Amino acid sequence: MNNTGANIARARRIRLTQLRQELLSPVNALLGYAEVLQEKASRKGPSGILPDMNRILGAARDLAGKVERLVDDDRAKSPTGSAPATQEQQLRHDLRTPLNVIKGYGEMLREDIGTSSSGSLRADLDHLLETATDLLQRLDRIGRFSVDAEEMGSASNEADAVVVSDLIRSLGPIRHEPNAVTETGSILVVDDIEANRDLLSRRLTRDGHRVVSVAGGQQALQALADGEFDLVLLDLMMPDINGFDVLVRMKADERLRRIPVIMVTALAETESAVRCIEAGAEDYLPKPFNRILLRARINACLNKKRWRDRERKYLRRIEDETAKFERLLLTILPKQVIGRLNHGERMIADRFEGVSVLFADLVGFTEHSARVTPAAMVEYLNRLFSEFDALARELGVEKIKTIGDAYMAVAGLPTPSPDPFAAIANMALGMIDRLGGVNGHFGWPLQIRIGIHSGPVVAGIIGTNRFIYDVWGDTVNVASRLEAYSLPNRIHVSQDTARHLVSPFALEPRGSIDVKGKGKLETFFLSRI
């Protein structure tokens, strides 16, 4: 059949579908009235009317069946040899015949019962006849169902013709070529009937899919546990584990729940389809299935799965990059500060009391670095400061920054410490120990000066480009001065820090020193007992 003929046939089916949709509501109402009347006649109607009521009910069911099968019967007959007018006449005849039976027997019954029967029986009979008369008028107004090529290409004054031509243009012709298979994948076929499995597997293999077929629900679950699949075609009725239970188990399994499932079953009833869709099935296809429709649904399922897999891949990549960024950010900012930034804070500045500040500087580093290569100098500093960073993490001390060969750390912020004085003292003693280990590895003779002071500080973020979390205040200035006045491999602490240090720390009085802006300060050298 050429494209024009195919379009005309499709147009006829679409018009028939329109008619079926238009007729279903009054036909169902007619059937409902007939069932009510038959029930009333069976229980308490006048004698002799039950046979005619049964005839009306039978005709109503026949009419409902004809309307339901309107499109399928037309497709099966394929009356290409008869003229459109003849086809329409036959259709009117097929639908009018049961309707005339209903109307004829209904009018006779209304005459027979007269006013002798109950008012409700008479009222229902009147409704039945009114609905039948309306349906007859609708059938008389049926237009042409066949639309030729000229009608599809031109504007029509009839509203239904416009709807049909618009729909034909939107849908376009159905493709029957082999390239209609747009997606291929690994498909699991589950059916307890061998002939069904063989037929479906061969058809899918011909379409380019990789197919595994099993005979029951238990085998299906085992196959899903052992292999990877892109789609499952699952029969509903099976002897060991039914398809619905297999579907429920799949959707409860984290690894299997993303595999699309099409239920394929001979059980053609709405409730089963609804239950399966609610349980997570992608689609529901009744047997015997249309080959083109099956292919279209498999294509759609596999295409959606490809997009979902791609989306999950991109999401994992985003999550990995986010985690990498957060790890990098943790090397720059404290975790608590990162959390505040993520919650939208833009200005972060806090005052902390009782913070201990440490400054450390390598003695003679500048002179020694002039005698080694730049790579050796960077390698040494990286190894040494990595050791200091690890020590800070162990003790709950916050590294603030490095400037050249100088190192700054604090205890007591941004999370308050139960004993910032002991933490910063252990940090200083550990730094001297770890410097000795790094020196032994490199064979370098460097020493370190350390200064510590305790008191209030202000901490926050400075800048928007390469920003850092920094600390300011008089306490910071004093700690820096104490480092400058310290001696090689000695820890110079202020009295404000020393008064909080007890065993196992030893304090050796240094005497008073003159600190710019502070005057004379009593200081000590810190060591272990």
MOPELIN-V608193 format. One record per residue. N is the residue number from 1. NEAR is the number of other C-alpha atoms within 8 Angstrom. Layout:
n:N near:NEAR
n:N near:NEAR
This chain:
n:1 near:4
n:2 near:5
n:3 near:7
n:4 near:8
n:5 near:8
n:6 near:10
n:7 near:11
n:8 near:12
n:9 near:9
n:10 near:9
n:11 near:14
n:12 near:11
n:13 near:12
n:14 near:9
n:15 near:11
n:16 near:11
n:17 near:10
n:18 near:8
n:19 near:8
n:20 near:11
n:21 near:8
n:22 near:7
n:23 near:10
n:24 near:11
n:25 near:8
n:26 near:9
n:27 near:12
n:28 near:9
n:29 near:9
n:30 near:12
n:31 near:12
n:32 near:8
n:33 near:12
n:34 near:13
n:35 near:9
n:36 near:9
n:37 near:12
n:38 near:12
n:39 near:8
n:40 near:10
n:41 near:12
n:42 near:8
n:43 near:6
n:44 near:6
n:45 near:10
n:46 near:8
n:47 near:5
n:48 near:5
n:49 near:10
n:50 near:11
n:51 near:7
n:52 near:9
n:53 near:13
n:54 near:9
n:55 near:11
n:56 near:13
n:57 near:13
n:58 near:8
n:59 near:12
n:60 near:15
n:61 near:9
n:62 near:9
n:63 near:12
n:64 near:12
n:65 near:8
n:66 near:10
n:67 near:11
n:68 near:9
n:69 near:8
n:70 near:11
n:71 near:10
n:72 near:7
n:73 near:8
n:74 near:10
n:75 near:8
n:76 near:6
n:77 near:6
n:78 near:6
n:79 near:7
n:80 near:5
n:81 near:4
n:82 near:7
n:83 near:7
n:84 near:9
n:85 near:7
n:86 near:8
n:87 near:10
n:88 near:10
n:89 near:8
n:90 near:8
n:91 near:8
n:92 near:10
n:93 near:8
n:94 near:9
n:95 near:12
n:96 near:10
n:97 near:8
n:98 near:12
n:99 near:14
n:100 near:8
n:101 near:11
n:102 near:15
n:103 near:11
n:104 near:8
n:105 near:12
n:106 near:12
n:107 near:9
n:108 near:8
n:109 near:10
n:110 near:10
n:111 near:7
n:112 near:6
n:113 near:10
n:114 near:7
n:115 near:6
n:116 near:5
n:117 near:10
n:118 near:7
n:119 near:7
n:120 near:6
n:121 near:10
n:122 near:11
n:123 near:8
n:124 near:11
n:125 near:12
n:126 near:8
n:127 near:9
n:128 near:12
n:129 near:12
n:130 near:8
n:131 near:11
n:132 near:12
n:133 near:9
n:134 near:8
n:135 near:12
n:136 near:10
n:137 near:8
n:138 near:8
n:139 near:10
n:140 near:7
n:141 near:6
n:142 near:6
n:143 near:4
n:144 near:8
n:145 near:11
n:146 near:9
n:147 near:10
n:148 near:8
n:149 near:9
n:150 near:6
n:151 near:10
n:152 near:9
n:153 near:7
n:154 near:6
n:155 near:7
n:156 near:8
n:157 near:6
n:158 near:6
n:159 near:7
n:160 near:7
n:161 near:9
n:162 near:11
n:163 near:8
n:164 near:11
n:165 near:12
n:166 near:8
n:167 near:8
n:168 near:12
n:169 near:7
n:170 near:6
n:171 near:6
n:172 near:6
n:173 near:8
n:174 near:4
n:175 near:5
n:176 near:6
n:177 near:5
n:178 near:6
n:179 near:5
n:180 near:7
n:181 near:10
n:182 near:6
n:183 near:7
n:184 near:11
n:185 near:11
n:186 near:12
n:187 near:13
n:188 near:13
n:189 near:14
n:190 near:15
n:191 near:14
n:192 near:11
n:193 near:7
n:194 near:8
n:195 near:6
n:196 near:8
n:197 near:15
n:198 near:8
n:199 near:8
n:200 near:9
n:201 near:12
n:202 near:8
n:203 near:8
n:204 near:11
n:205 near:10
n:206 near:7
n:207 near:9
n:208 near:8
n:209 near:11
n:210 near:10
n:211 near:11
n:212 near:9
n:213 near:10
n:214 near:12
n:215 near:12
n:216 near:14
n:217 near:13
n:218 near:8
n:219 near:9
n:220 near:13
n:221 near:9
n:222 near:8
n:223 near:8
n:224 near:10
n:225 near:6
n:226 near:6
n:227 near:6
n:228 near:6
n:229 near:11
n:230 near:11
n:231 near:14
n:232 near:13
n:233 near:12
n:234 near:12
n:235 near:13
n:236 near:11
n:237 near:7
n:238 near:12
n:239 near:7
n:240 near:7
n:241 near:10
n:242 near:13
n:243 near:13
n:244 near:8
n:245 near:8
n:246 near:12
n:247 near:13
n:248 near:10
n:249 near:8
n:250 near:9
n:251 near:12
n:252 near:8
n:253 near:8
n:254 near:7
n:255 near:5
n:256 near:10
n:257 near:10
n:258 near:8
n:259 near:10
n:260 near:13
n:261 near:13
n:262 near:13
n:263 near:14
n:264 near:12
n:265 near:12
n:266 near:7
n:267 near:8
n:268 near:8
n:269 near:6
n:270 near:6
n:271 near:6
n:272 near:9
n:273 near:9
n:274 near:8
n:275 near:8
n:276 near:13
n:277 near:11
n:278 near:7
n:279 near:9
n:280 near:10
n:281 near:13
n:282 near:9
n:283 near:9
n:284 near:12
n:285 near:10
n:286 near:10
n:287 near:9
n:288 near:5
n:289 near:8
n:290 near:6
n:291 near:6
n:292 near:7
n:293 near:8
n:294 near:10
n:295 near:9
n:296 near:9
n:297 near:9
n:298 near:8
n:299 near:12
n:300 near:8
n:301 near:11
n:302 near:14
n:303 near:9
n:304 near:8
n:305 near:12
n:306 near:8
n:307 near:8
n:308 near:8
n:309 near:8
n:310 near:8
n:311 near:8
n:312 near:8
n:313 near:8
n:314 near:8
n:315 near:8
n:316 near:8
n:317 near:8
n:318 near:8
n:319 near:8
n:320 near:8
n:321 near:8
n:322 near:8
n:323 near:8
n:324 near:8
n:325 near:8
n:326 near:8
n:327 near:8
n:328 near:8
n:329 near:9
n:330 near:10
n:331 near:7
n:332 near:8
n:333 near:10
n:334 near:11
n:335 near:7
n:336 near:8
n:337 near:10
n:338 near:11
n:339 near:8
n:340 near:9
n:341 near:9
n:342 near:7
n:343 near:6
n:344 near:6
n:345 near:8
n:346 near:5
n:347 near:6
n:348 near:8
n:349 near:8
n:350 near:7
n:351 near:8
n:352 near:11
n:353 near:7
n:354 near:9
n:355 near:15
n:356 near:15
n:357 near:15
n:358 near:15
n:359 near:14
n:360 near:12
n:361 near:11
n:362 near:11
n:363 near:9
n:364 near:8
n:365 near:9
n:366 near:6
n:367 near:7
n:368 near:8
n:369 near:10
n:370 near:7
n:371 near:6
n:372 near:8
n:373 near:8
n:374 near:7
n:375 near:6
n:376 near:8
n:377 near:10
n:378 near:8
n:379 near:8
n:380 near:10
n:381 near:9
n:382 near:8
n:383 near:9
n:384 near:11
n:385 near:9
n:386 near:8
n:387 near:9
n:388 near:10
n:389 near:9
n:390 near:8
n:391 near:11
n:392 near:12
n:393 near:9
n:394 near:7
n:395 near:9
n:396 near:9
n:397 near:14
n:398 near:12
n:399 near:9
n:400 near:10
n:401 near:8
n:402 near:8
n:403 near:6
n:404 near:4
n:405 near:9
n:406 near:10
n:407 near:11
n:408 near:12
n:409 near:12
n:410 near:14
n:411 near:15
n:412 near:15
n:413 near:10
n:414 near:8
n:415 near:6
n:416 near:6
n:417 near:9
n:418 near:5
n:419 near:7
n:420 near:12
n:421 near:13
n:422 near:9
n:423 near:12
n:424 near:15
n:425 near:9
n:426 near:9
n:427 near:12
n:428 near:11
n:429 near:11
n:430 near:9
n:431 near:10
n:432 near:10
n:433 near:8
n:434 near:11
n:435 near:11
n:436 near:8
n:437 near:8
n:438 near:11
n:439 near:11
n:440 near:8
n:441 near:6
n:442 near:7
n:443 near:6
n:444 near:6
n:445 near:5
n:446 near:9
n:447 near:10
n:448 near:13
n:449 near:16
n:450 near:16
n:451 near:17
n:452 near:18
n:453 near:16
n:454 near:14
n:455 near:10
n:456 near:12
n:457 near:14
n:458 near:11
n:459 near:12
n:460 near:11
n:461 near:11
n:462 near:8
n:463 near:7
n:464 near:5
n:465 near:4
n:466 near:5
n:467 near:8
n:468 near:9
n:469 near:12
n:470 near:10
n:471 near:10
n:472 near:10
n:473 near:9
n:474 near:8
n:475 near:13
n:476 near:12
n:477 near:9
n:478 near:10
n:479 near:15
n:480 near:12
n:481 near:10
n:482 near:15
n:483 near:16
n:484 near:8
n:485 near:7
n:486 near:12
n:487 near:8
n:488 near:8
n:489 near:9
n:490 near:11
n:491 near:16
n:492 near:16
n:493 near:14
n:494 near:14
n:495 near:10
n:496 near:9
n:497 near:13
n:498 near:10
n:499 near:6
n:500 near:8
n:501 near:9
n:502 near:6
n:503 near:6
n:504 near:6
n:505 near:10
n:506 near:10
n:507 near:9
n:508 near:8
n:509 near:8
n:510 near:8
n:511 near:7
n:512 near:8
n:513 near:9
n:514 near:8
n:515 near:10
n:516 near:5
n:517 near:4
n:518 near:7
n:519 near:8
n:520 near:8
n:521 near:11
n:522 near:11
n:523 near:13
n:524 near:14
n:525 near:12
n:526 near:13
n:527 near:10
n:528 near:7
n:529 near:6
